[in-house]
Amino acid sequence: MKKMSPANIGFELMDRVNKCLGILSLSRTFTNLLMWSHYANNHTGFVIGFDDSHEFFYQETYQGLSSRPNNVNYTSQRSMTCVGDHDYYEKLLCEKSIDWAYEEEVRIFRLFTDETKIAGVDPAGHPVFLVNLPKDALKSIYLGAHTDESLRRKIFAAINKNGLKVELYDMRMSKLRYELEWLSVVQD
């Protein structure tokens, strides 16, 4: 093996991992203002809340082991690890700079199978894979503070078409604090 810098080894490893392992990144919070700005198109999108105890998130691996959601560890220093260390998997795949701690990220890993299909590519050109989620794993939908009426109608139609049993909320900017509030929505 040619000599490589630690950074290049990391890039090579991630390239190989990306070809065989899917990562579902979720957050434990739905009220963070930065998250709404960054990931919900400046409060114009929506957030889906899941039942974190649903069996979908605890599937058996190909080795017969139970998989589970993994909390991301936020740190100011990169960890050093070797294959065989009891926590090498978490250090390689579940560690980020402390600057990202506001995300409260949780990651779920699944190996790709022959049936895994590419649904498209992200803005950086990386493939996007989709998996079917059981309807009963969905718990709630939070509509952004600036969600337009067209998207609201599409979400209501999708809820009705798919027979989803979810709680629906409108997010609002607090008038007194730098935070979001949520109000229950009754569908027409």
N, C-alpha and C positions, 0 to 999 in steps of 0.2 A: 504494500500500500504506500502510495506516495506521501511524503510529509506534508501535512496541512496545518494551518493555524487553527486554534480552537474555534474561531468564528466560522471558518470555512467548513470545518467538521460539522458544526451546528447547522449550517445551511444545507449541506449534503444530507444530513440526517433528516431534517425537516422535509426536504424534497422527497425522500424515500417514504417517510411517514405519510405525507399528503397523498401518495399514490395508493395507499392501502387502508388508511384509517380516517374515518369521518369524525369530526368534532362538532358537537352541538354546544354552542356557547349561550348560556342563559344568565340572567341576573336575578339576584334575590330581592331587588328593589324595583318598584315601578314609579317612584316619586322623585327620583333624582333629576334635577333641572338639566344638568349636563347630558345625561343619558337621553332625555327627550330632545335636546338640541342636536346631538350628534347622530343618534340612531333612529329617530322618528321625524327626521326632516324638519327640524325647528318646530316641533309640537304639532305638525300637520298630519302625522301618521297615527299609529295605534300600537298598543302593547297587548299581547296575549298572556294571560295568567294561566299557569298550569297547576294541576294537583300534584304537588311534589312527592306525594306518597304513592302515586299510581305505579303499577307494576311495569309500565313501559320504561320507566327510568331505572329499573332494577332488573334488567334482562340477564339471562345466563350467557356467559361468553362461550366461545367455541371449545374452551377447555373445561367447561362445566362449572366455572366459577361465577359467582354473582357479581355483576358489574353494579356500580353505584355512581351517583353524581360526585364529582370531585371538586372541592373548593379550590379556587386559585389562591396561591400564596403570594402575597405582595411583599417585596423585599427591595432593599437598596443595593444588594450585592448578588451577583450571579453565583449559583451553587455549583460546586464541583461534585461530580458523581461518577460512578462506574457501573456498568452492567453487573448485576448481582447485589448491589447495595439494596437494602430492603425498601428504600424510597426513591430509587432512581427514576422510576416511571413518573412519579409526581414532580420530581425536580425538573425533568426534561419537558413535560407537557403541561404542568399546572403551576408555572411560576411566571410572574410578571413584575415589572418595575412598580415600585410603591406609588408612582404617579397615577396609576390606573386603579387604585384601591376603591375609589368611589363607585366603580362598576359592580362590586360585590359579585364577581363572576363565578359561575359554576359550569364545569365542563363535563359532557357525557361523550364517551368514545364508543364507536362501533366500527368493526372491520367491514370493509366493502366486500360484497359477495358478487357472484356472476350476474345476479339480478339487479345490482345497483346501477342506476342510470344517471347520466349527467343531465341536469335540468337547464343548464346554461353556464355562463361564466360571469364572474363578478367584475367590477370596474378595473381591477388589476389584471384580469385575464385568467384568474384561477377558476377551475371548474367548481360548479355548485351542484351538490347532490341533495336530493330531497328524499325523505322517508315518510311513510304514512304514520300519522299519529292517531291513536284511538280517540274517537269523539269524547269519551268520558274522561280523557286526560286534560281536556280544556276546561277551565274553571271560570274565567272571566275575560272580558275585553275592556280595555281602557282607551277611550277616544281622546286624542290630543286636544289641547286647549285651542288649537287653530285648525282642527280638522274641518274640511269643507263639506258641504251638504251632499255633494256627489259621492264622496268616499263613505260618508255615513250611510247613505242609501245602499251602496254596494255591500257594506258590512252587514246591515240588517237583512238584505236579500240572501247573503251567504249563510247567515245564522238560520234563517227560515228554510232555505233550500236543503240544508244538511241536517236539519232537526237538532241543532246544537242546544244544549241546556247550559247556557252560560249567563253569568251576571254581567250586566253592561253598565259602564260608568263613563261619565264625561269628566275630563280633567279640567280644572280651572286654576288660574293664577290667584293666589291669595291676595287680598287687598291690603292686608296688614303685615304679612311676613314674606320673605323670599322662599316660598315653598309652593307646592301644588296641593290642591284639595280635589276630592273626587265626589261626584254626586251620582246617585243611582239614576239610570235611564229606564223609562218604560217605553217599550216598542209599540208603535201604532199597529 
